[in-house]
């Protein structure tokens, strides 16, 4: 047992420690958003199950349809100096939730890109589930080591074609600050490496590995989670190096479909995640979006995804075969209002045109802080074990 008071110490949007009790409560709050349906008797493999939309999809499938499954993520354990990562604590609570609901879920803490991880996970699939109905791919990583050639690829957050300067939200001593951030142009090698990290190659390898072990159940489908976003963030995101990787993800879905696999990308709406909060301009955009229209939560969107995957509701596809969970965000009225606020944002008006206090609190919640009902002055157990399988 190792109890201590955990403080939100860090720099910018990065915190060095996570609050175990806060992270656990966040999982319970997410589960409380879900209205149960008749169990669908389905099995799922979620790659990237500990944070963001991967976590929301795991909880929504588990709590709404009683889906059994296996989650894969890569988190750091607690040490003598630091707490575990937030995803570690969220996974432990998700496992507890699954046990309470009487569902079978195992969680593997390992590098999803590694072939050894695939072997380990597929052994569990064969042993515990007998096969997979759905594979959800939700991986956001800064780098990838390809086990086939030993090469390490590094993703880059850069533009393509020309440099770009954007307004961006920062905080100093908890107060919002409007900055101008310049983004450099990616080289061809940087674009290629970003595609290697965040594109669809590894997704395809997971499907191939499952096929080779005959672990795809009849009617199997797979979805990779992605984002398109607004024209305001396009030069940095969708038209940048990350966008090249997202385009590759979508092409991978088409290739898998051509090979007879029911494969799609699911375009989610904007959300505050550990990955998105580090991208210049995204914090300001999401803060304004929340101010003018509010956001559909990741759980709400994940419920819609599961309803479509189980046939409870029809697939909402665009002309390119992508599931669209972001239509609420991209309506003309919403985007027009966001643009008006964006253009009027100055260092003196930033607190008025954007919901900055909400955004800062949401970033802290990613690490288990600012969660109602948690006593942050009390000592909390930080040595939480990874859930048994």
N, C-alpha and C positions, 0 to 999 in steps of 0.2 A: 504494500500500500504506500502510495506517495501522494499526499494531498498538499495543495498549496493554493494561494491566491494567484490567479492568472490575470495579467494586465494586457491591454491591447498596445503592445510596444512594436513600433515598426517605422517605416518610412514610406510616405506616399500611400499607395494602395496595397502595399505589401506588409503583412504583419509577421512577426517572428514566431509568435505562439498562437495557439487556438484554444478556445475555451470548451472543454469536453461537455459540460452540462448545457452550454448554449447550443453547441452543434447537435446534441441529442434532441433538444427541444425543437430545433428547426425541422428535423426529420418528422417529429410528431405533428408539428403544425402543417407540414406538407401533406401528411397522411390524412389530416382532418379535413383537407379540401376535397377529398375523394368520396363520392357517393358510391357504395358498392353495387355491383350488378351480379347476376347469376354467374358463378364460376365458369370460366370458358374452357377449363381443362386443357390449358396450353402451357408450353414450356418456352423459355426465352434465354438467350445468351446476350448479355449487355456488356459491350466492350466500352469501358469508361463510365462505370456505374457509381462513382463516388462523389460526383460534383456536377453542377450545371444541369443541362438537359438530360444527360445520362442518368443522374440521380433521380430527377423528376420522372423519367420514363420508368425506371425501376420501381419507384414507389407507386406510381399510378397503375402499372400493370398488376402489381402485387395486391394493392388495396382495392382496386375496382373489380378485377376479374379473377383474383386468386391465382395468378400466373405463378408457376414454379420456375426456378431458373438458377443461373449462375452469373455472377457479376465479376468483372475483371477491372482492376484499377492498380495504380502504382503510387503508393503512399509511404510516408516515412513514419517509423515507429517513434514512440517517446524515448528520449534520452535523459541522462542525468541533468542536462542543461536546458533542453527544450521540450515542449510538449510534442505530441504527435501532430501531423498535419490535420487540418479540418476534415479532410476526406476519410482519414482513419477513423475518427470518432463518429462521423456520419454513417460509415459502413457498419460499425459495431451496433449502432442504434437501429439501422435498417434490418440487420440480422435479427435483433430482438423483436422488432415489429413482425417480421415474417414468422418467427416462432410463435408469437402470440396469436397470429392468424391461422396457425396450423399449416403453413406452406413450407415447401422444401426450397431453401435458397442456400447456396454456398458462395463464398467470396474468395477470390484468388488475388493476392497482392503480388504482382509481378509485371514485368515489362511486356505489354501486349504485342510489341513488335517481334519479340523473340520466338523462334520456333520451339524452344523448350517450354515456353508458356503455353503455346498452342497444344503441344502434346499433353501437358499436365491438365489443361482445361478440358480437352476432348476426352481424356480418360474419365474425368468427373462426369461429363455429359453422358458417356456410355454407361457408367456405373449408377448414376443417380437419376437420370432423366430418360435414358433410352433413346434420346434424339431431341432435335430442336425444331420447334414450329416457327420461331422468329429469332432473327439476329438483329440487334440494334447496335449500330456502330457510332460511337460518340467520343472520338479521340481528339484532344487538343494537347499537343506536346511541342516543346521547343526544339527537340532534336530526336533523331532516330538512328539507331545502329542497325543496319541491315545484316541479319545473320547469314545471308547467303554469300555475301562478299566481304563482310567485316567493315564496310565503309560507314562512317558517321556523317549524317546529313544534318545541317542546321537550318532551321526555318528563319526567314527574314521578313520583317515588317517594313516593306518599302513599296514605293510606287513603281509603275511601269511606264516608260516613255519620257516622263518629265517630272522634275521635283514638284512638291506640293507643300503648301503651308495651310494649316488649318487652325481654327480656334479649338482650344482644348481646356478641359476643366481640371484644376488641381486644388489641393487644400494645403493651407499653411496654418498650423495650430488649430485645425478644425474649421477654419474659415475658407469659403470658396474663393478661388483666384482664377481669373481668365487669362490664359496664356496663348501665345502664338507659337505653334510647333511646326518646324520644318521637317519634311520627310524626304530622304534621299531616293534616288532612282536605283532600283535593283539591277544587278548585272544578270546576264543570261544564266550564269552558274547559280546565283542566289535564287533566281526563280525556279530553276530545276531542282535545287535542294529543298526549297519550300514545298514543291509538289511531292517530292519523295517523302517528306515528313507528314504532310497534311492532306495529301491526295488519296486516291483510291487503291493504291497497290496493296497495302496491307489488308484492307477490307477484302479484296479479292482473294488474298492468301488464306484468310479465315474461312471463306466459303469453300475454297478448294480443299482445305484440310478436312472440313466437315464432310464434303463429298467423298473423299478418299476413304473415310472411316464409315461411310454409309450412315451418317447421323442426321441427315435431313429428312424430316418427316414429310409425308404427303401434304401438299398444300403449303410447304415452307415459303416464307417470305423474309426478305431482309431490307432494312432501311438504314441509310446513313443520314445523320442529322447535319443540317447545314444552315447557312444564313445568307440572305441577299442584302437586305437593308435599303437604306435611303440613298438618293442621289447626293445628299449632303456628306455621307460617309464613303461614297463610292470610290473616289480616287485613292483612298487609303485602304479600303477593304475590298470591295467586289472587283474594282479595276486594278488592284494592286497585286503584289506577290501572293498574298493570302487568297485573293480571288482566283488566281491561276490554279491554286491547289483545289479550291472549291469546284472550279470548272472540271478539273480532272476527276474529282469525286463523282460528278454528274455523268461524265463520260464512262466512268467505270460501271455505273448503274446500267447504262445503255448496253455496255458490252456483256455484263452478266445476264441481262434480259435476253440478249441475242443468243446466249448460250443456254437458254431455257430456264434461268433462275428468275423468280419473281423478285426483282430488285428495284428499289426506288430511293431517291433522296427525299427527305422531309425538310421543307424550308420553315424553320421556326422564326418566331418574331423576336424582337429585341428583348434582352434581359440583362440583369447585372450578374455577371459571372466572373470568376477569377481570371479567365482568359480574356474576356472582352474589356474588363476595366483597365487593362494595361495598354489598350490601343488608343492612340491620340484621337481625340474628337468623339469617340464613342460615349464616354462619360457625359459629355455635354449634350450630345444628341439624345441619349436615354433620359437624362434629367429633364430636358425640354419635352420629350414625348410624354413622360409621366405627368408633367404639368398640364399639358393641353388635352390629353385624352385618357390618361391612365394606361396601364399595361395589363395584358393577359398574363397571368403567372405561368412559369414553366410547367407547373402541375396541370393547370387548366388546358394548356396546349397538349400536354402529354396524354391527358384523358381523351382529348379529341383524336389523337393519333391511335390510341388503343381501340377506341370505338370504331375507327375505320379499319384497322388491321383485323379486328374480330368480326367485322361485318355488321356490327350494331348500327353503323351509319355508312353511307356510300363513300368511296374514296373521292376526295376533293383534289382533283389533279388539274394542273395547268397544261398548256399546249405542249410542253416538253416532258410531260409525264411525271412531274414532281408533285408530291403532296404539299399543299399550301396551308400552313397553319399561321401565316403572317398577313393574311388579307386585311385584318383589322388595322394593322400598322400602316399599310401602304395605300389606303384610300386617299383620294385627292384632297378631301377636306382636312384629314389629319396631317398629311404632308405639307399642305399649304400653311396650316397653323404653325407647324414646327419650323418651317422656313422663315416665317415672319419673326418668330421669337429668336431664332438663330441669328438672323441678320441684325436684330436690335440688341444682341448681347454685347455688352461692353464691360470693362472692369468695374464700373460703378453700378451697372444694372443687372449683373449676373445673378444676384440673389433674388431678383424679381422675375426674370424671364425663365428661369430654370428651377426645378425642384431640387436644389442642391443639398438641402438638409436630408431629404429622403434618400438621395443617392449615396451620401456619405454613410448614412446609417445602414443602407443595404450592403455596402462594401464591408462594413464591420460585421454584419450578420454572416457574411461568407466565412468568417473565422469564429463564429459563435458569440460575437458581442452584440450589444444593443438588442437582445432578445427579451421581450417582456416575460416576467415571471422568474427570471434567473437572478440570484443574489450574487453579484460580482464582488462583494466584499467578503464572501465566505470562501473557505478553502474547498477545493474540488479535487476529486481523484483524477490524476493525469495519466497514470499507468493503466490504461484500458487495453485489454487484450484484443487482438484480432479475432474475429468470431471463428469458432470451430466449424468444421465442415460436416 
